[in-house]
């Protein structure tokens, strides 16, 4: 599927910028270990975004490029600090290596400090893998090699298994590429990756920042149906075994409920907020079943109308996404409500 420039900008710019800013150390540990080991990570990293925009004004208008300039200190003390230029390229570009060389030279001319340039190639074309810029004329020559990481060449399962938050986040990005046009599969994979994230034992700040990146990469906003199902999943996850998600799950749920009420989803709101939430979840369950199985028994809405426990309804909404058959879902509902005739 070909993406428009606007789609690339909305989908990838924000999460990649957040990933580079909040996870630079694990990113370099994963993709540039030799560089990572040279850096004194006890010294705070300084991001020179304003400086980079001034030196590379053309990148600000390129919606397929995300770049960061970081000032870091070395462990050996030979240099007070060096500059690390990291660029994420979402689509193949004919003159990419020339641009990498130009940015590298501009940064060096401005600061007269060592510069390490790293390109994360986030496109889908496997054969496009630039690594250097060359120029030669009349005996005058230039050869500039930069670090290159071709993300699509990595296996998602291998990345996810690593004890490195960037492994899981890059796996989420690659999974997002593969699930475009299949939001049902994306929802299942997103829920699985979120559960994997909160089970890693990271601190609260790391989990929150990683969740933001993962949520951006694997966006479900194209479908109110699947977005709502994911929010219900977060609410169940945060209210149960993993309270670390509660801070952002409730914010997301609040936005989802407000949007739903504006669109008339919360039909029971006139009878009170609680009834409106219950009916909204029931409606979501039925719409998920309709989307997955094509139809459902006419008596199922009335059967679910006997269930007033919000937490149980939320569990059923998650089950509606994961269950293998409509019959298995109906059996589960019948276990909760002892009615016959369906």
N, C-alpha and C positions, 0 to 999 in steps of 0.2 A: 504494500500500500504506500503510495507516495504522499508525503506530508506537505502541506503548504508551509510557507515561511512563518505565518502567524501561528500555526499549530506547533511548530518547533519551538518558537519563542515561549508560548504559554506553557508547554509541557516540560521543557528541559532547562531553560535558563535559571529559574529560581532554585530548583533543587540542586543543580550543579554548583551554583554560587555558594549555597549554604553548605554543601558538602566540602568544598575547598576551604571555606573559612573555618568550619568547626572541626573538620577531621583531616587536616593537612598531615599531621604526624602519622596516623595509621594509613593514610593514603600513600605516603612516601615509603612507609615500611612495607607496604604490600607491593607497590609497583616500581619503586626506585630504592631498594634496600641499601645500596652503596652510598647514595646521597643521604638517606635517613641516618645512617650510622655516623656520618661526619658532623651532624648538627647537635648542638647543645640544646636539648629540649627543655632544660630547666630555665633557660632564658626565654621570656615571652616573644612570640612571633609578632612582627608588625606588618600589617597589610597596607600596601601603598596604592590603594585603589585610585585616589585622585591623581597621584603621580603617573600611574599607568595610563589613565585616560588622557592626560596631557601629552604623554609621549607617543601614544598610539590612538589618535582620535578616530581613525577609520574603524577600529574595533567596536566603538560605541554604536555605530550605525549598522553593524553586521549582526543580524538576529540569529545567526547560526554559530556564533562564537561566544564562549565564556572564558574569561581569562582573569588571572590573579597574579599579583606581584607581591612576594613576601620577603621581608628582611629577616634573616636568621643569623645566629652566631654559631661559629664552628667550635668544636670541642678542643682542637689542638692549639688554638690561640694564634695561629699564623696570620689569620685575618680577623679583624674586629667583627666583621659580618660579611655575608655574601647575599646575593639576591637570587631568589628562585622564581622563575617565570613559569607558571603552569597554565596551559591553554587546553580547553575542551573544544573539539571541532565536531559538530554534529552531522555535517555533510561533506563529501569529497569536494576539494577545491583545487583547481589547476595550479595556482600559484601559492599554495599553502607554505611550502618550504621557503620560498622567497620571502613571504611575510614573516615567518618565524625568524629568519636571518635579520630582517630589517628591525624587528622588535628587539631582538637580542643586541644588535649594534646600537640602537638608540638608547637602550637602558645602560649599556656600558659607557657610552659617550657622556651620558648625564652624570653617572656616579663614579666612574673609573674604579669599579669593584668587580670581582668575578661574578659572572652570571651563569646560572644553570637553567637551561630551557627544557621543559618537559611538555610533550603533547599527548593528551589523552584523546585518541581517535574513537569517537562515540557513534560513528556512522554504521551503516549496514553493509557496505561493500567490502567484502573480505580481501579482495585483491588490492585495494587502495591502502598502501602502508608506507607513506613517505618517511624518510629518515634523515635526509641531508639536502643542502643547497650547494650547487656547484656553479662556478663561473670561471671561464678561461678565455683570454683573448690576447694574442700577440705576446705570449710568454707571461702574462699577468694572470694569476689564478686565485680563486677563493674556494675553500671547501669547509663547509660548516655542518657538523653533525650534532643532532640534538636527540634527547631521549624520547622514545616513542612507545606508547602502550596501545595496542589494538584491542579494545575491550571485547569485541564480538568473538575473538578467538578464545576467550576464557569460558570455562564450563560453569554454569550457574550453581550446580550442586557442589562443586569443588570450592567455589568462592564462599558459598553459604556455610560450609563446614569449618571454615577458618575461624580461629579465635581473634577476629579483627572486625570491628564494626563496618569498615569499608568493604570487606568481602561481602557481607550481607546486603549492603546498600547498592553495590555495583550489580550483584545478583538481581536485586529488585529492578534496576534499570534494564538489564537484559531481558528479564521476564516481562517488563512492560512493553518492550519492543515486540516480543513474540506474541503477546496477547492483544495487540491492537485489533479491533474488530471482533473480539471475543470477550466481552465484559464479564460473562459468567465465569469463565476460567480465570480472568484477572482477579475477580472477587475472591475466589477460592485461594489462589496463590497469595493474595495480599493478606488474607486472614492468617494463612499459615506462616508467612514471614513475620507478621506482627507478633504472633505467639512465640516464634523463635527469638525475636528481638528481646522481648521482655523476660525470656528464660535464660538469657546470657549472664545475668548477674552484674550488668553494668550499673554505674551510679545513675541517679535520677536525671541529672542534666544530660548525660550521654543518651539515655533512652529517649528523652523528649526531643533532642535535636535530631537523632536518628529517625525517630518516628516522623518528624516533619518532612525530612528528605524522602523517606519511603512513601509517605502519603502523597507527596507531589509527583514522584515518579509514576506511581501506580494509580493515578487519578481515576475516579469513577464518576466524576461530575457530569459526564456526557449522559448519564442515566440516573434519574431520580430514584428509580427502583433499586438499583444496585448500591447507590450511595446510601440510601436509607438502611438497607440490609447491613451494610458495613458499620454504620453508626450504631445499630442495635447490637451488633457483635462487640463493638468497643465497650458499650455500656455494660454488657454482661461480663466481659473480660475484666474491666476496671472495678466492677462492684464485687467480684469474686476473689479469685486467687491472686490477681495482679493489680493491687490498688495503685501502682505507679502510673497507670494510664488515666487516672480519674481527672487530672487537671485539664488535659486537652480533650478527653472524650466528652465531658459535659459541655464544653464550649462548642464542640462540633455538633452534638445533639441539639443544643439550643438553636444553632443556626438552621439545622435540618428541620426542626419542628416549626420554626418561624416561617421558613419557606413553604413547608407543607400546608400550614394554615392559610397562607396567602393564596395558595392554589386550590384550596377547598378540600385538601386531603383529610383534615381533622373535622369530619362531618359531625362529630358528636360534641363539638366545643360548646354548643349552646347549653348542653346539660352539665357542663363543668369540665375543668381541665383534665381530671382523671379519666372521665369517660372518653374525652377526646383523644387522649394518648392511647387508651386501650383500642379504640376503634381504628386509630391510625395504624397501629401495629397489625391489627387483623387485616386491614386493607392491604398493607404491604405484603403480608404472607400470601394472600390470595393472588396478588399480582405477580409475585415470584413464581408461585405454582403455575399460573397461567402462562408465564413466559417460558418456563422449563418444560411443562408437560402438555401444553396446548389447551387443557381444560381441567375442570375439577367437578365433583358431584354437586348438584344444585343444593343439597342439604348441608354441605360443609360450612358455609357461612353461619348458619343457625347453630350448628354444633359448636363452632368456635366462639359463638356469642355467649355460650355458657361459661366461658373461661374469663375471669375478671382479675386474675393474678398477673400483674404487669411483668414480673420477672419470668413467669412461665410462658407468657406470650413472646417475650424476647428470646427465650430459648427455642421456641417453635419457629421464630423468624430465622434463626441461624440454621436450624434443622432443615427448613424449607430450601435453603441454598445448598446444603450438603447431602441431603438424603438421596439415595439412589433411585427410588421409585415413589410414585404418588401413593401407592398402596401402603408402603412403609410409613409414610407421613400420616395417613389417615389412621393407621393402627395406633400410632403414638398419641394422636388426639383422642381416640376412643379410650385409651388407657387413662387419660386425664378426666374425661367426661363420660360416665357410664350411660350412654344413649345407644339405642339400636336403630336400625333402619337406614343406615347409610351404605 
